[in-house]
Amino acid sequence: MKIAILSRNTRLYSTRRLVEAARERNHVVRVLDPLRCYVRIAPNNVSIRYKGKALKDIDAVIPRIGTTTTFYGTAVLRQLEMMGVYTPNSSDAVLRARDKLRALQILASHGLDMPVTVFGDNPDDTNDVLAMLGEPPHVIKLNEGSQGTGVVLAEKRSASQSVIEAFRGLYANFLVQEFIAEANGSDLRCFVVGKKVIAAMQREASPGDFRANLHRGGSAVKATLSAEEKRIAIRAASALGLGIAGVDLLRSKRGPLILEVNASPGLEGIETATGVDVSGHIIRHLEEQAGA
């Protein structure tokens, strides 16, 4: 099978591991920088070229599209889809997951629980918007941030208002969520491939922080999930149309809450913490769906 990986950096751990896993199973694999791909669109005649040569006969593509290249990367992915190339995460699914607000609205429509979330645009409505959420602490986060960037904990209402004013001054899209104190700075990363959770880790925030992201200095250990946690993670990935997803959950007094769903979850943390060959699972999933 001929596999393409859309990634801007061949040296990234996730990209390298996917290449290794594909070659171990005797597939032809190529890493493509999406920004070097360019397309031709015409009725019944779509094509794509890479560094001066036509891309063809690709059986499957794994998108590893960064937040800064979402628009162009998903356009390239969509072109490959139009050419009949299989992908576990479609361009539309990636866009749904990348927009935190849209993703939460979709998850809520499927009856999946999450921290209560509010958003509003007009400064005149800020007090009422926060009243809809309840008393602080509040978590304020950029709509398209990643790896814990653009996430602020405001412990007083005045602090919430100040952060909101600052984000508005930057013309940034943001949302405000309730703070789940009982999570104690930890969350669960559930790695979904197909219809199964194939690995899970519990991440702990570094001292003095509330964000459990490994990129923010957090730590991780292998986690044992309940049947309910597995079910929710699988349902969340399915609701957004993702065949491969990192679903982040919080353990709360009212049960598991979905914090976020990642369409390009990193592999280093989960493979290191759990010892699971996540890359191999992904390649086997491609074999099953695209046909070896």
VMD Tcl script that draws the C-alpha trace (Angstrom):
set ca {
  {0.00 0.00 0.00}
  {1.24 3.53 -0.78}
  {0.84 5.82 2.20}
  {1.35 9.58 2.36}
  {1.85 11.51 5.61}
  {1.04 15.21 5.51}
  {3.63 16.73 7.82}
  {5.87 19.78 7.68}
  {8.71 18.14 9.62}
  {10.11 14.67 8.93}
  {12.12 14.83 12.18}
  {9.10 15.03 14.48}
  {8.66 11.96 16.67}
  {5.11 11.29 15.47}
  {6.08 11.51 11.80}
  {9.16 9.30 12.24}
  {7.23 6.63 14.12}
  {4.49 6.47 11.50}
  {7.11 6.09 8.76}
  {8.84 3.32 10.73}
  {5.59 1.49 11.42}
  {4.53 1.65 7.77}
  {7.87 0.35 6.52}
  {7.91 -2.43 9.10}
  {4.70 -3.67 7.50}
  {6.19 -3.40 3.99}
  {4.28 -0.34 2.82}
  {5.67 2.43 0.66}
  {5.46 5.65 2.67}
  {6.27 9.25 1.81}
  {6.18 12.39 3.95}
  {4.70 15.39 2.14}
  {4.97 18.99 3.29}
  {1.40 20.24 2.66}
  {2.70 23.74 1.88}
  {4.69 22.31 -1.04}
  {1.60 20.65 -2.52}
  {-0.39 22.57 -5.13}
  {-3.60 21.63 -6.85}
  {-5.57 21.92 -10.05}
  {-9.35 22.04 -9.80}
  {-11.60 21.46 -12.80}
  {-14.81 19.50 -13.45}
  {-14.03 15.77 -13.40}
  {-10.32 16.56 -13.50}
  {-8.63 17.28 -10.19}
  {-4.93 16.76 -9.64}
  {-2.19 17.54 -7.19}
  {1.53 18.12 -7.65}
  {4.44 18.09 -5.22}
  {7.72 19.78 -5.96}
  {7.10 19.64 -9.70}
  {5.80 16.08 -9.94}
  {2.28 14.67 -10.03}
  {1.06 12.78 -6.97}
  {-0.86 9.68 -7.94}
  {-1.59 6.10 -6.94}
  {-1.73 7.00 -3.23}
  {-3.90 4.56 -1.29}
  {-4.10 6.35 2.08}
  {-3.05 9.62 3.68}
  {-2.46 10.40 7.36}
  {-2.93 14.12 8.08}
  {-0.56 15.63 10.63}
  {-1.65 19.22 10.05}
  {-0.47 21.89 12.50}
  {-2.71 24.67 13.75}
  {-0.81 27.32 11.79}
  {-1.43 25.53 8.48}
  {-5.03 24.43 9.04}
  {-6.53 26.27 6.07}
  {-4.00 25.20 3.46}
  {-3.40 21.75 4.93}
  {-7.08 20.80 4.94}
  {-7.44 22.13 1.36}
  {-4.66 19.75 0.26}
  {-6.26 16.91 2.21}
  {-9.63 17.66 0.59}
  {-8.02 17.48 -2.85}
  {-6.63 14.03 -2.05}
  {-10.07 12.94 -0.86}
  {-11.55 14.12 -4.17}
  {-9.00 11.91 -5.92}
  {-10.27 8.86 -4.01}
  {-7.49 8.63 -1.41}
  {-8.59 7.13 1.92}
  {-7.97 9.14 5.10}
  {-8.99 8.22 8.66}
  {-9.55 11.92 9.41}
  {-11.31 13.81 6.64}
  {-10.68 17.49 5.98}
  {-14.10 18.37 7.39}
  {-13.46 16.29 10.53}
  {-10.13 18.04 11.10}
  {-11.81 21.43 10.75}
  {-14.58 20.42 13.17}
  {-12.06 19.34 15.82}
  {-9.74 22.30 15.29}
  {-12.56 24.78 16.07}
  {-13.05 24.22 19.82}
  {-16.39 26.02 19.93}
  {-17.84 24.13 16.98}
  {-16.56 20.83 18.38}
  {-18.21 21.46 21.76}
  {-21.50 22.35 20.08}
  {-21.40 19.10 18.10}
  {-20.50 17.03 21.17}
  {-23.30 18.67 23.18}
  {-25.78 17.86 20.42}
  {-24.80 14.18 20.87}
  {-25.54 14.38 24.60}
  {-21.89 14.22 25.67}
  {-21.02 16.05 28.88}
  {-18.29 18.69 29.20}
  {-17.40 21.66 31.42}
  {-20.14 24.29 31.06}
  {-19.02 26.69 28.34}
  {-20.13 30.20 27.38}
  {-19.09 32.71 24.76}
  {-20.17 36.15 23.67}
  {-18.84 38.95 21.49}
  {-20.17 42.26 22.74}
  {-18.42 43.87 25.75}
  {-21.81 45.06 27.03}
  {-22.79 41.42 27.53}
  {-19.73 40.27 29.46}
  {-21.32 40.41 32.92}
  {-24.38 38.46 31.80}
  {-22.25 35.93 29.91}
  {-20.23 35.25 33.07}
  {-23.45 35.08 35.10}
  {-24.61 32.28 32.76}
  {-21.45 30.37 33.69}
  {-21.48 30.89 37.43}
  {-18.97 31.94 40.03}
  {-15.22 31.82 39.36}
  {-12.68 30.32 38.95}
  {-13.15 30.46 35.17}
  {-10.98 28.97 32.43}
  {-10.61 31.27 29.43}
  {-9.12 29.77 26.29}
  {-8.47 30.77 22.72}
  {-10.73 28.97 20.28}
  {-7.87 27.70 18.13}
  {-5.06 27.36 20.66}
  {-3.18 24.08 21.12}
  {-0.85 22.34 23.59}
  {-2.13 24.52 26.43}
  {-1.27 27.85 24.81}
  {-3.84 30.62 25.15}
  {-5.44 29.04 28.24}
  {-5.81 31.21 31.36}
  {-7.25 30.46 34.80}
  {-9.04 33.47 36.32}
  {-9.77 33.03 40.03}
  {-11.86 36.21 40.44}
  {-14.62 37.74 38.33}
  {-12.55 40.90 37.87}
  {-9.69 38.77 36.53}
  {-12.07 37.05 34.11}
  {-13.25 40.42 32.82}
  {-9.67 41.65 32.40}
  {-8.58 38.59 30.42}
  {-11.70 38.78 28.26}
  {-11.02 42.44 27.54}
  {-7.42 41.61 26.61}
  {-8.47 38.82 24.22}
  {-11.07 41.09 22.66}
  {-8.41 43.76 22.20}
  {-6.44 41.22 20.16}
  {-9.55 40.40 18.08}
  {-9.19 36.79 19.24}
  {-11.98 34.23 19.34}
  {-12.25 32.66 22.79}
  {-14.58 30.77 25.09}
  {-15.01 30.60 28.85}
  {-15.51 27.39 30.83}
  {-16.19 26.32 34.36}
  {-13.14 25.19 36.33}
  {-13.29 21.56 37.47}
  {-11.45 21.82 40.79}
  {-11.72 18.13 41.70}
  {-9.65 17.18 38.65}
  {-6.65 18.50 40.64}
  {-4.68 19.55 37.57}
  {-4.88 16.15 35.88}
  {-6.65 14.83 32.82}
  {-6.89 11.67 30.73}
  {-5.65 11.40 27.15}
  {-7.57 8.59 25.45}
  {-6.12 7.55 22.11}
  {-8.87 6.34 19.79}
  {-8.15 4.39 16.60}
  {-11.21 3.22 14.71}
  {-13.78 2.24 17.28}
  {-11.36 1.35 20.08}
  {-9.36 3.13 22.75}
  {-5.96 1.55 22.14}
  {-4.01 3.48 24.82}
  {-4.62 5.94 27.63}
  {-2.47 8.04 29.93}
  {-3.13 10.28 32.92}
  {-1.36 13.63 32.69}
  {-0.48 15.71 35.74}
  {0.19 19.44 35.64}
  {3.56 20.73 36.79}
  {3.63 22.38 40.25}
  {1.86 25.73 40.22}
  {0.07 25.10 36.91}
  {-3.42 23.78 36.17}
  {-2.75 22.66 32.59}
  {-1.76 19.01 32.27}
  {-0.26 19.32 28.77}
  {3.12 17.62 28.42}
  {4.32 20.61 26.37}
  {3.74 22.76 29.45}
  {5.98 20.59 31.64}
  {3.38 18.09 32.81}
  {4.05 14.41 33.45}
  {2.21 11.29 32.32}
  {1.66 7.69 33.43}
  {-0.33 4.83 31.96}
  {-4.02 5.05 32.89}
  {-6.70 2.44 33.41}
  {-10.02 3.65 32.05}
  {-13.49 2.69 33.16}
  {-15.92 1.27 30.61}
  {-17.82 4.58 30.71}
  {-14.66 6.60 29.98}
  {-13.84 4.39 27.01}
  {-17.39 4.66 25.71}
  {-17.39 8.46 25.95}
  {-14.00 8.77 24.21}
  {-15.16 6.59 21.31}
  {-18.45 8.47 21.02}
  {-16.65 11.83 20.99}
  {-14.30 10.80 18.17}
  {-17.22 9.36 16.21}
  {-19.36 12.48 16.69}
  {-16.66 14.58 15.03}
  {-16.03 12.00 12.31}
  {-12.49 11.16 13.41}
  {-10.99 7.72 12.88}
  {-7.87 8.74 14.83}
  {-8.23 11.08 17.79}
  {-6.83 12.09 21.13}
  {-9.79 12.62 23.44}
  {-9.04 14.50 26.66}
  {-11.30 13.78 29.63}
  {-11.61 15.20 33.13}
  {-12.76 13.07 36.05}
  {-15.38 15.09 37.86}
  {-18.02 14.64 40.55}
  {-20.68 14.26 37.86}
  {-18.68 11.78 35.79}
  {-16.26 11.99 32.86}
  {-16.24 15.36 31.07}
  {-14.84 15.97 27.60}
  {-12.21 18.67 27.67}
  {-11.06 18.56 24.06}
  {-10.75 16.30 21.00}
  {-7.49 16.46 19.04}
  {-7.39 15.47 15.36}
  {-3.56 15.29 15.24}
  {-2.63 13.85 18.63}
  {1.08 13.47 19.36}
  {2.49 9.97 19.68}
  {5.59 10.47 21.82}
  {3.85 11.04 25.14}
  {1.32 8.23 24.77}
  {3.82 5.65 23.48}
  {6.36 6.53 26.16}
  {3.85 6.48 29.03}
  {2.00 3.31 27.99}
  {4.49 1.26 25.97}
  {1.77 0.71 23.36}
  {2.77 0.68 19.67}
  {0.24 3.35 18.75}
  {1.87 3.92 15.35}
  {1.44 0.26 14.48}
  {-2.24 0.40 15.42}
  {-2.71 3.37 13.09}
  {-1.08 1.59 10.14}
  {-3.13 -1.56 10.75}
  {-6.27 0.61 10.79}
  {-5.30 1.98 7.39}
  {-4.82 -1.57 6.10}
  {-8.28 -2.58 7.29}
  {-10.03 0.48 5.87}
  {-8.11 1.20 2.66}
  {-7.31 -2.41 1.81}
  {-3.76 -3.72 1.91}
}
mol new
graphics top color blue
foreach p $ca { graphics top sphere $p radius 0.5 }
foreach p [lrange $ca 0 end-1] q [lrange $ca 1 end] { graphics top cylinder $p $q radius 0.2 }
display resetview
